[in-house]
Amino acid sequence: MPACPLCGNPAPEPRDAHSAHCPICDLLINLDTAPLDYAEGGGQAVPDAGKMRWRLENARRRFALLEPWLGGIETFVDIGCGSGEMLEVAAGRFAHRIGFDTNRPLIEHIRAAGRATAIEGHFDVAALPPEAAGKHTLFAVSQVIEHIERPLTLVRQIATAMKPGDILYIEVPLFTGASFRKLGYRWSLWNREHLMLFSHKSLAHVAANSGLAMLAQGTRIFARGSHSMGTRLRLLRESPGAFLRTFLTKPRYLSIADVMIADYGFIVLRMPNKGQAQTATK
């Protein structure tokens, strides 16, 4: 049994032939993985028009979530930018927009659109264009760290590139959400590409070991149709009490489905100013 890729615990507990659980950081480790090369596309293709509309709507919802902390931000860096929907939505908001991805066809797709600087390869602060240097920056890592063997290595690499006041948004799939609880290993996000699934506790572990200050933590859902009236009515029928509590207490920037279905988790982190408290690092 390999050590936990998040906290390094040498003895994760096997659940069955498919997964192991880390009792220290609460990570669910995927034992069904296989190597996948994204350079020529892998499992990620340029989306059709219908799927892109859905992805653009999801990107707009992400920026709505981040709105309270975007004052003064001039540069947006999307690490693992995929098909570029976050960069597209960011075009009218930030002076500089830079995406990193190892997927060559998707990078070519973004470059053809001409709305952002697209860099083929892993994140490297030295590759950022000079005109973006010194500007307050939002870094985003959405649906990325579950793909890599050492998630905290990337998070800390980003943190070293951040200036006081810079923001980092991280989003991951959760095994504590409604879909995994219902479907288990039949859930579409239990696949060979995802080396792990997270929980609130394991995301909090990422924050506490990043060197950054936690601004917010919560859950999201963005499957197609998940914010529809039909979904809201279904949630009301299934759990009227929970629906009412969620309606009365949820943050304004999240939907009822974001909170009740909760298939994805996010954290918003900030590089503190000198002298301000940071989260613990190891």
N, C-alpha and C positions, 0 to 999 in steps of 0.2 A: 504494500500500500504506500503510495507516494506521500510525502509531507504536504501539509496544506499549502497551496500556492499563495494564500493571502497572508496568514499569520506565521507560517513556518512550523506549526505544530507537527511534530514528527509522527503522531499517531492519530490520524483521523479515524473515525469509527465506520466500518463498512455497514451500509444499510442493506444492500443486496448486490446482485451482479452488475447493476447499472450505476450505482452511486455510493459515495461515502460522505459522511457529515463531520464537520469539524466542531467539536463541542466548545471550543474556545472562542472562535469568531463567528460561528453559526453559518459558515459557507457550506453549500452543497456542491460536491465535487463530482463532475461527470466522468464516469469510467468508460463511456461509449464513444469517446472521441477518436478521430483519425486525422492525420495531417491533411491540410487543405491549403493549396497555393492560390492566393487571390490575385497574383500579378496579371493573369490573363482573364480575370473575371471570377473564377471560382464559382461560388454559389450566388454571386451578386451581379445582376445584369442591369443594363439601362432600363428603367421602368417604362411601361407604356403610359399613354396620356392619362388614363383613368387612375392608375396607381400613383402617378406623379401628383395629380390633384389632391389625392388623399394624403400623400407625404408632405405636400406644401401646407395643407391645413394643419397637420401635426406640427410642422416647424413653426407656424404662426402661434400655435398654442404654447409651444416651448418659450417663445419670446415673450408672450403675455405673462407667463409664469415668472420670467426673469425681470420684467419691467421695473420692479421696485429698486433694482440695483444697477440699472444701466445708465444712470446719469453720469455724464463725463466720459463714457466709454467711446472710443473712436475706432478701435480695431477689433475685428472678430476673427478668431482663429478656430477653425473646425477641424479637429483631429479625428481622422476616420470619417471623412466628409461624405463618403458614399456617392450617391447620385447628385449631390449638391443642393438639395432642397433648402437646407439651412442657409447656405450661401446665397441662394436666390432670394429668400425672404429678407436677408440682411442687406440686400443691395440698396434699399432706400433708407437705411438706418445708420450704417457705419461707413466712415470714409475709406477704410481699408478692410478687405475681406480675403482671407487666405485659407485654403483647404489643403490638408495632407491626406493622402491615401495611397496604398500600395496597388490598388486596382487600376491597371492601365486604361482599360476601356472607359471606366467611369471618369478618370481624370481627363481623358480626351473629350468626353461628353461635356464636362464643366468648362473646359477651355473653349470649346466650340460656342458655348453660350455667351462667353465674353463678359460675365458678370463678376468674376472673381479671379484671383491668382490661385491656380491649382498646381500643387507640388506633388510629384510622384515619389513616394517613399514614406518612411516613418518620420514622425515628428522630429525636427531638428531646429532649435532656436536660431542657429547660424544661417538657416535657409530663409528666414523671414526677410521680406524686402526692406531695404534701408528706410524707406519712407514711413514704415510702420513702427520703427524703433522709437522707444521713449513714449509712445502713446498709451493711454490707459486701455486695457485689453480685456475682452471677454474670451476665455478659452472654453471650448465645448468638447466633451468626450462622451458622445451618445451611442450606446450599444457597441462599445469597443472593448472595455477592459475584461469582459467575460470571454473574449477571444484570445487573450494573451496569458502566457504562463506565469508571469509575475506582475500582477496588476499594480501593486504599489510602486514598482520601479518606474512605470510610465507616469503615475501620478506625481511622484517626487521629482521626476525630470521636468515635468511641466511647472511644478512649484518653483524650481530653481530659475525658471525663465520669467517668473511673475514679479511685478513691481508692487509696492504697497498700493492697495486699492484695486488691483486687478482681481477679476472674478473667474472662478472655474466651476463649470456645470458638468456633473457626471450623472449619467442615466444608465441603468442596467435592468435586465429581466430578473424577476423575483420568483423564488419557489414558494413564497408565502402568499402569492396572489391567487385569485379565484380560479384561473385557468389551470394552473399546476395542481392546485388542491383537487380539482374536479377530474382532470385528465391524466395527471401524473406523467409517465414517460410517453404517453400518446400526444402530449402538447407539442405543437409545432416548434416551439423554442427549446425543446429538449432534443438537440441534434448534435451532430459531430463537430459543428463549428463552435459551439459554446462549451468551453472547458469547465464552466462553473455557473451556478445561479446563486443570487444573493438574497439577503433578508434585510430588515431594518438594522439588525444588530451588526451584520457584516458590512453594510454601508457605513454605519457609524464607526466601525473599526478603520475603514479607509480614511474617513475624515480625521479621526484622532491620531492617525499616523502619517498625515500628509504635511504637517507643519503649517497648515492653514486654519483659519477660523471658520467655524460652521455658521452659515447664515440661515439655512432652511433645509429641511428634509421632508420628503413626502412621497406620494405614490401617483402613478399616472396609468392611463390606458389609451391606446390609439389604434386598436384594431378597427378596420373599416366598419362603420355603422355603430360604433360603441358609444357615440354621443347622441344618438338619434332619440326621438320621442319614444319609439318602440322599446329601446333599451331602458329608458327611464321608467316606463310603465312596467316592464318585466321586473326591474329591481324593486319597484314599489309593491308589486303583487307578492314577490318572493319574501321580502323582508320589510314590511311596512314600518316597524319600529326603527330599524337601522336606517331606512331611507329618510325618515323624519329627522333623526339625530344628525345624519350627515348633512341634510339640507340646512339645518340650523347652525352647524358648527364648522363646516368646511371653509377653507380659505376661498376668497372671492375668485382667485385665478384658476381654481380647479373645479371640474365638473363633479356631479354626484358619481358618475361612472369612474372617474379618476380615483376616487376614494374607496368606493365599494368593490370594484373589480380589482383594482390595484395590482395589475400584472407587472408593472415596471416601477422601480424606485429611483428617486433622484436625490442628490444633495447639491447645495449651492455653497461654495467655499470662497473665502476672500483672503488675499494676502494682507495681513495686518500692517498697520503703520508701526514704525519703530516704537518700542515701549508698550505697545498693546499686547494683551495676552494672546497666545497662540494655542492651538490644540496640541496635545502631547505628541512628541515624536519619539521614534525608537531607532 
